[in-house]
């Protein structure tokens, strides 16, 4: 039965293309806030470092607490024959677009109020944004259930991750183009760019839900949702991935610096594309390389090799950047620096693509052992590590970057509202680059250590998949 199922193609080409378009545009919308939100808070609104740190920390912690409730909703047992994820995507597609726009909009009556009121407003909008995007983001979970076939599933996950990598960088292009028409007003540039990304994403999500199907059988049995968390915590593979993601989450400190570093080097916010594009292209190429290597090596081996490569590539990037700053009259050093930006993009090929495959495999291992589908619960549990380290990173990063705190060693010169770009010193540029590159490389290397003990690959992975197919076949027989 397993071999017969594996030979069957389930997903029509039209559905496959529409699904990828929806996840691409959704990631494009989320990438707008991911790439430019911090720059907006610092240089457009002019908030002090402690206020930005407060917004980031409270929003992450509150979002994490609320997401526990969201998980219980998503992982409920659907009625027989009904989809699990589609209703949530339809319900939240439009709100997600609205709050994506509001992330870059402040009502005029708030601009004259105190910083405290502004902080409360920004925290509220961020939490509402994250909530709507959590439910709309269930479109990404649908990749796991669009096909019961192992290889077709992994193929969807691969292409979804590649398109998402491009989608995350797409706002750089949008901001660059809008910046050509809206000059000397970064706030309006960000607002128009966010509106374009949001409208396109919301419309495509609604359209996609008419075509994309979930093709695995869900057990209609009502269970205590807390028991799902118990099963996950007892699963050693889930715990190893959780630890790995916790370590990797600290790279949020490094990625926080990216847009500030690019502005320091290039002089304008809308030129971030020249800095981010080599990395984005490298990410896409890295995923293609990973997809090819999966024919030769297993996912664990590729992930660990990627960690070693990441440390080396980031050291080379830092060295090239220092040479470029020290010798601005030598174009060759600058060219080498941008080449290594492409090189560090390659590291994201494995770190973005393979964890989704690890989680898909763990879901099947859990399904065999507990007879439950725990997509949201597993993502929440593994995401706990990421949420904690990201919350710490997002709280610390502004204090490291600028302001009058003891942690500030970068000494970024903050742009004030209404003024042009303020240049940064070479020392600031080097320190920005050091955090961006060396810290990131260290996190990418250390997050591979838990995988020394990960065994759900190769024959073990195939065995679990055949067992889960047999279970689903028996489940479908009882529902007929």
C-alpha positions as CSV (number, residue, x, y, z in Angstrom):
1,X,0.0,0.0,0.0
2,X,2.8,2.4,0.9
3,X,4.7,1.8,-2.4
4,X,1.5,2.2,-4.4
5,X,0.7,5.5,-2.6
6,X,4.2,6.8,-3.1
7,X,3.9,6.4,-6.9
8,X,0.8,8.5,-7.1
9,X,0.9,12.2,-7.9
10,X,-1.7,14.1,-5.9
11,X,-1.2,17.8,-6.5
12,X,-2.3,19.3,-9.9
13,X,0.1,21.8,-11.5
14,X,-2.4,24.7,-11.2
15,X,-2.9,24.1,-7.5
16,X,0.8,23.8,-6.9
17,X,1.5,27.2,-8.7
18,X,-1.3,29.0,-6.9
19,X,-0.2,27.6,-3.5
20,X,3.4,28.8,-4.1
21,X,2.1,32.3,-5.2
22,X,0.1,32.6,-2.0
23,X,3.0,31.7,0.3
24,X,5.3,34.0,-1.7
25,X,3.1,37.0,-1.4
26,X,2.3,36.2,2.3
27,X,6.0,36.1,3.0
28,X,6.5,39.3,1.0
29,X,3.9,41.0,3.4
30,X,5.5,39.7,6.5
31,X,9.0,40.5,5.2
32,X,8.1,44.2,4.9
33,X,7.8,44.4,8.7
34,X,10.7,42.0,9.2
35,X,13.1,44.1,7.1
36,X,12.0,47.7,7.9
37,X,9.9,47.9,11.1
38,X,12.9,48.5,13.4
39,X,14.3,51.2,11.1
40,X,10.8,52.8,11.1
41,X,10.6,52.9,14.9
42,X,14.2,54.3,15.3
43,X,14.7,56.7,12.4
44,X,11.1,57.7,11.4
45,X,9.4,57.8,14.8
46,X,12.6,58.7,16.6
47,X,11.8,56.5,19.6
48,X,14.6,56.0,22.2
49,X,16.4,52.7,22.4
50,X,14.7,51.8,25.7
51,X,11.3,52.3,24.2
52,X,12.1,50.2,21.1
53,X,13.5,47.4,23.4
54,X,10.3,47.6,25.5
55,X,8.0,47.3,22.4
56,X,10.0,44.3,21.0
57,X,10.2,42.4,24.3
58,X,6.6,42.9,25.4
59,X,5.2,42.1,21.9
60,X,7.2,38.9,21.7
61,X,6.3,37.7,25.2
62,X,2.6,38.6,24.9
63,X,2.5,37.0,21.4
64,X,4.0,33.8,22.8
65,X,1.5,33.6,25.6
66,X,-1.4,34.3,23.2
67,X,-0.2,31.8,20.7
68,X,-0.7,29.0,23.2
69,X,-4.4,29.7,22.9
70,X,-4.1,29.9,19.1
71,X,-2.5,26.4,19.0
72,X,-5.4,24.9,20.9
73,X,-7.8,26.3,18.2
74,X,-5.7,25.2,15.2
75,X,-5.0,21.6,16.5
76,X,-8.6,20.9,17.3
77,X,-10.0,17.8,15.7
78,X,-11.9,18.9,12.5
79,X,-15.1,17.3,11.5
80,X,-14.7,14.2,9.2
81,X,-13.8,15.2,5.7
82,X,-13.3,18.9,6.6
83,X,-10.0,20.9,6.3
84,X,-8.0,21.8,9.3
85,X,-6.1,24.9,8.2
86,X,-8.2,26.5,5.3
87,X,-10.8,28.2,7.6
88,X,-8.2,30.0,9.6
89,X,-6.5,31.3,6.5
90,X,-9.7,32.6,5.0
91,X,-10.7,34.2,8.3
92,X,-7.5,36.1,8.8
93,X,-6.4,37.0,5.2
94,X,-7.9,40.5,5.2
95,X,-7.1,41.4,8.9
96,X,-3.5,40.4,8.3
97,X,-3.3,42.8,5.4
98,X,-4.8,45.7,7.4
99,X,-2.5,45.2,10.4
100,X,0.5,44.9,8.0
101,X,-0.3,48.4,6.9
102,X,-0.9,49.8,10.4
103,X,2.6,48.6,11.4
104,X,3.8,51.7,9.4
105,X,1.1,54.1,10.2
106,X,0.5,56.4,13.2
107,X,-2.7,58.4,13.6
108,X,-2.1,62.1,13.7
109,X,-3.6,62.5,17.2
110,X,-0.9,60.2,18.6
111,X,2.1,62.1,17.2
112,X,1.7,64.9,19.8
113,X,1.3,62.6,22.8
114,X,4.0,61.3,25.1
115,X,6.4,58.5,24.2
116,X,4.6,56.2,26.7
117,X,1.4,56.5,24.7
118,X,3.3,55.8,21.5
119,X,4.9,52.7,23.0
120,X,1.5,51.4,24.1
121,X,0.1,51.9,20.6
122,X,3.0,50.2,18.9
123,X,2.8,47.2,21.3
124,X,-0.9,46.9,20.6
125,X,-0.6,47.1,16.8
126,X,2.3,44.6,16.9
127,X,0.4,42.1,18.9
128,X,-2.7,42.4,16.6
129,X,-0.4,42.1,13.5
130,X,1.3,39.0,14.9
131,X,-2.1,37.4,15.8
132,X,-3.6,37.9,12.3
133,X,-0.4,36.8,10.7
134,X,-0.2,33.6,12.8
135,X,-3.6,32.4,11.5
136,X,-3.0,33.6,7.9
137,X,0.4,31.8,8.2
138,X,-1.3,28.5,8.5
139,X,-1.2,28.5,4.7
140,X,2.4,27.4,5.1
141,X,1.3,24.5,7.3
142,X,-0.9,23.3,4.4
143,X,2.3,22.3,2.5
144,X,2.6,19.4,4.9
145,X,-0.9,18.0,4.3
146,X,-1.3,18.7,0.5
147,X,0.0,15.2,-0.3
148,X,0.3,11.9,1.6
149,X,3.3,11.1,-0.5
150,X,6.6,11.6,1.3
151,X,8.6,12.8,-1.8
152,X,5.8,15.0,-3.1
153,X,5.4,16.5,0.3
154,X,9.2,17.3,0.6
155,X,9.1,18.7,-2.9
156,X,6.3,21.1,-1.9
157,X,8.2,22.1,1.2
158,X,11.4,22.7,-0.8
159,X,9.8,25.0,-3.3
160,X,7.7,26.7,-0.7
161,X,10.9,27.5,1.3
162,X,12.7,28.8,-1.8
163,X,9.8,31.0,-2.8
164,X,9.5,32.2,0.8
165,X,13.1,33.2,0.8
166,X,12.6,35.3,-2.3
167,X,9.3,36.7,-0.9
168,X,11.1,37.8,2.3
169,X,13.5,39.9,0.2
170,X,10.9,41.2,-2.3
171,X,10.0,44.2,-0.1
172,X,13.5,45.5,-0.7
173,X,12.6,45.9,-4.4
174,X,9.2,47.4,-3.5
175,X,10.8,50.0,-1.2
176,X,13.5,50.8,-3.7
177,X,11.0,51.5,-6.5
178,X,8.6,53.5,-4.2
179,X,11.6,55.4,-2.9
180,X,12.3,56.7,-6.5
181,X,8.9,58.4,-6.4
182,X,8.7,59.4,-2.7
183,X,11.9,61.1,-1.7
184,X,12.8,62.7,1.6
185,X,9.9,61.0,3.4
186,X,10.8,57.6,4.6
187,X,7.6,57.3,6.6
188,X,5.4,57.6,3.6
189,X,7.7,55.4,1.5
190,X,7.3,52.6,4.1
191,X,3.5,53.1,4.3
192,X,2.9,52.9,0.6
193,X,5.3,49.9,0.2
194,X,3.5,48.1,3.1
195,X,0.1,48.8,1.5
196,X,1.2,47.3,-1.8
197,X,2.5,44.1,-0.2
198,X,-0.5,43.8,2.1
199,X,-3.2,44.1,-0.6
200,X,-1.5,41.7,-3.0
201,X,-1.1,39.1,-0.2
202,X,-4.6,39.3,1.2
203,X,-6.2,38.9,-2.3
204,X,-4.0,36.0,-3.2
205,X,-4.7,34.2,0.1
206,X,-8.4,34.4,-0.5
207,X,-8.0,33.1,-4.1
208,X,-5.7,30.3,-3.1
209,X,-8.1,28.8,-0.6
210,X,-10.5,28.0,-3.4
211,X,-7.9,25.7,-5.0
212,X,-5.5,24.3,-2.4
213,X,-6.6,21.1,-0.7
214,X,-5.7,19.1,2.4
215,X,-5.3,15.4,1.5
216,X,-4.6,13.5,4.7
217,X,-7.2,12.0,7.0
218,X,-7.6,13.6,10.4
219,X,-8.9,11.7,13.3
220,X,-12.2,13.2,14.5
221,X,-11.7,12.0,18.0
222,X,-11.8,14.8,20.6
223,X,-8.8,14.8,22.9
224,X,-7.4,16.9,25.7
225,X,-5.1,19.3,23.7
226,X,-2.6,19.4,26.6
227,X,-1.9,15.7,26.0
228,X,-0.4,16.7,22.6
229,X,2.2,18.9,24.3
230,X,3.0,15.9,26.6
231,X,3.6,13.7,23.6
232,X,5.9,16.3,21.9
233,X,7.9,16.9,25.1
234,X,8.5,13.1,25.4
235,X,9.7,13.0,21.7
236,X,13.5,13.2,21.7
237,X,13.7,14.4,18.1
238,X,11.4,17.3,18.9
239,X,13.5,18.3,21.9
240,X,16.7,18.3,19.8
241,X,15.2,20.6,17.2
242,X,13.8,22.8,20.0
243,X,17.3,23.2,21.5
244,X,18.8,23.9,18.0
245,X,16.2,26.6,17.2
246,X,16.7,28.2,20.6
247,X,20.4,28.6,19.8
248,X,19.7,29.8,16.3
249,X,17.2,32.4,17.6
250,X,20.0,34.5,19.0
251,X,21.0,35.5,15.5
252,X,18.1,37.9,15.7
253,X,20.6,40.3,17.3
254,X,22.7,40.0,14.2
255,X,19.9,40.3,11.7
256,X,18.5,43.3,13.6
257,X,21.6,45.2,12.5
258,X,21.3,44.4,8.8
259,X,19.2,47.4,7.7
260,X,21.3,49.8,9.9
261,X,24.5,48.4,8.5
262,X,23.3,48.8,4.9
263,X,22.2,52.4,5.6
264,X,25.6,53.2,7.2
265,X,27.4,51.8,4.2
266,X,25.2,53.1,1.4
267,X,23.7,56.2,2.9
268,X,20.0,55.7,2.2
269,X,17.2,53.4,3.5
270,X,15.8,52.5,0.2
271,X,19.2,51.2,-1.1
272,X,19.0,48.3,1.4
273,X,18.3,46.1,-1.7
274,X,21.9,46.6,-2.8
275,X,22.9,45.1,0.5
276,X,20.1,42.5,0.9
277,X,19.9,41.3,-2.7
278,X,23.2,39.4,-2.8
279,X,22.2,37.7,0.5
280,X,18.7,36.9,-0.9
281,X,20.1,35.5,-4.1
282,X,22.5,33.5,-2.1
283,X,19.7,32.1,0.0
284,X,17.8,30.9,-3.1
285,X,20.9,29.4,-4.6
286,X,21.7,27.7,-1.3
287,X,18.3,26.1,-1.3
288,X,18.8,24.8,-4.8
289,X,22.2,23.3,-3.6
290,X,20.5,21.7,-0.6
291,X,17.8,20.2,-2.9
292,X,20.6,18.7,-5.0
293,X,22.6,17.5,-2.0
294,X,19.5,15.7,-0.6
295,X,20.0,13.2,-3.4
296,X,23.5,12.4,-2.1
297,X,23.3,13.1,1.7
298,X,20.6,13.0,4.3
299,X,19.2,16.2,5.9
300,X,21.1,15.9,9.1
301,X,24.5,15.7,7.3
302,X,23.7,18.7,5.1
303,X,22.5,20.7,8.1
304,X,25.7,20.1,10.1
305,X,28.0,20.8,7.1
306,X,26.0,24.1,6.6
307,X,26.8,25.1,10.2
308,X,30.5,24.7,9.6
309,X,30.3,26.6,6.3
310,X,28.4,29.4,8.0
311,X,31.1,30.2,10.5
312,X,33.8,30.3,7.8
313,X,31.7,32.4,5.4
314,X,30.9,35.0,8.1
315,X,34.5,35.3,9.2
316,X,35.4,35.9,5.6
317,X,32.6,38.5,5.3
318,X,33.9,40.4,8.3
319,X,37.5,40.4,7.1
320,X,36.4,41.6,3.6
321,X,34.3,44.4,5.2
322,X,37.1,45.6,7.4
323,X,39.5,45.8,4.4
324,X,36.8,47.6,2.4
325,X,36.3,50.2,5.2
326,X,40.1,50.7,5.6
327,X,40.7,51.1,1.9
328,X,37.6,52.8,0.4
329,X,39.7,53.8,-2.7
330,X,40.2,50.2,-3.6
331,X,37.1,48.9,-5.4
332,X,38.3,45.3,-5.4
333,X,37.8,45.1,-1.6
334,X,34.2,46.4,-1.9
335,X,33.5,43.9,-4.6
336,X,34.8,41.0,-2.5
337,X,32.7,42.2,0.4
338,X,29.5,42.0,-1.7
339,X,30.6,38.6,-3.0
340,X,30.8,37.3,0.6
341,X,27.3,38.8,1.2
342,X,26.2,36.3,-1.4
343,X,28.3,33.7,0.3
344,X,26.5,34.1,3.7
345,X,23.2,33.9,1.9
346,X,24.1,30.3,1.0
347,X,24.0,29.5,4.7
348,X,20.3,30.2,4.8
349,X,19.6,27.5,2.3
350,X,19.9,24.7,4.9
351,X,18.8,26.8,7.9
352,X,15.5,27.9,6.2
353,X,14.7,24.7,4.3
354,X,15.7,21.7,6.4
355,X,14.0,22.6,9.8
356,X,10.6,22.4,8.0
357,X,11.5,19.0,6.8
358,X,12.7,17.9,10.2
359,X,9.3,19.0,11.7
360,X,7.4,17.3,9.0
361,X,9.2,14.0,9.8
362,X,8.7,14.5,13.5
363,X,4.9,15.1,12.9
364,X,4.8,11.6,11.3
365,X,6.7,10.1,14.2
366,X,4.2,11.6,16.6
367,X,1.3,10.5,14.5
368,X,2.5,6.9,14.6
369,X,3.0,7.0,18.3
370,X,0.0,9.1,19.5
371,X,-2.4,8.9,16.5
372,X,-2.7,12.8,16.7
373,X,-1.9,15.5,14.1
374,X,0.0,18.2,16.1
375,X,1.2,20.7,13.4
376,X,0.4,23.8,15.5
377,X,1.4,22.2,18.8
378,X,4.7,21.0,17.5
379,X,5.5,24.4,15.8
380,X,4.6,26.1,19.1
381,X,6.7,23.8,21.2
382,X,9.8,24.0,19.0
383,X,9.1,27.8,18.6
384,X,9.3,28.2,22.3
385,X,13.1,28.1,22.1
386,X,13.1,30.6,19.2
387,X,10.6,32.9,21.0
388,X,12.7,33.0,24.2
389,X,16.0,33.7,22.4
390,X,14.4,36.1,19.9
391,X,12.7,38.0,22.8
392,X,16.1,38.4,24.5
393,X,17.7,39.4,21.2
394,X,15.1,41.9,20.2
395,X,15.3,43.5,23.7
396,X,19.1,43.7,23.7
397,X,19.7,44.7,20.1
398,X,18.5,48.3,20.3
399,X,20.4,48.8,23.6
400,X,23.6,47.5,21.9
401,X,23.0,49.7,18.8
402,X,22.3,53.2,20.2
403,X,21.2,55.2,23.2
404,X,22.7,56.0,26.6
405,X,22.8,52.5,28.0
406,X,25.8,50.5,29.3
407,X,25.3,47.9,26.6
408,X,25.8,50.4,23.7
409,X,29.1,49.7,22.2
410,X,28.2,50.3,18.5
411,X,27.4,54.0,19.0
412,X,25.0,54.3,16.1
413,X,24.1,58.0,15.4
414,X,20.3,58.1,15.4
415,X,18.6,59.9,12.6
416,X,16.1,62.5,13.9
417,X,12.7,63.1,12.4
418,X,12.8,65.6,9.5
419,X,16.6,65.5,9.0
420,X,18.6,63.7,6.3
421,X,20.8,60.7,6.8
422,X,23.5,61.1,9.4
423,X,26.8,59.4,8.6
424,X,28.4,56.9,10.9
425,X,32.0,56.5,11.8
426,X,34.2,53.8,10.5
427,X,34.4,52.3,14.0
428,X,30.6,52.1,14.2
429,X,30.5,50.4,10.8
430,X,33.1,47.8,11.8
431,X,31.2,47.0,15.0
432,X,27.9,46.8,13.2
433,X,29.5,44.4,10.8
434,X,31.1,42.4,13.6
435,X,27.7,41.7,15.3
436,X,26.0,41.1,12.0
437,X,28.6,38.5,10.8
438,X,30.5,36.9,13.6
439,X,27.6,36.5,16.0
440,X,25.5,35.1,13.2
441,X,28.2,32.6,12.2
442,X,28.6,31.4,15.8
443,X,24.8,30.9,16.2
444,X,24.6,28.9,13.0
445,X,27.5,26.7,14.0
446,X,26.3,26.0,17.5
447,X,22.7,25.2,16.5
448,X,24.0,22.2,14.7
449,X,25.4,20.6,17.8
450,X,22.1,19.0,19.0
451,X,21.9,17.2,15.6
452,X,24.8,15.0,16.6
453,X,22.1,13.0,18.4
454,X,19.3,13.2,15.8
455,X,18.5,9.8,14.2
456,X,15.2,10.4,12.2
457,X,16.8,10.2,8.8
458,X,17.3,7.6,6.0
459,X,15.8,4.2,6.6
460,X,14.4,5.3,9.9
461,X,12.5,8.1,8.3
462,X,11.1,5.8,5.5
463,X,10.0,3.3,8.1
464,X,8.1,5.9,10.1
465,X,6.4,7.1,6.9
466,X,5.2,3.7,5.9
467,X,3.8,3.1,9.3
468,X,1.9,6.4,9.2
469,X,0.5,5.6,5.8
470,X,-0.9,2.3,7.1
471,X,-2.5,4.1,10.1
472,X,-4.1,6.7,7.8
473,X,-5.5,3.9,5.5
474,X,-7.2,2.3,8.5
475,X,-8.5,5.6,9.6
476,X,-10.0,6.4,6.2
477,X,-11.6,2.9,6.1
478,X,-13.4,3.6,9.4
479,X,-14.7,7.0,8.1
480,X,-16.2,5.5,4.9
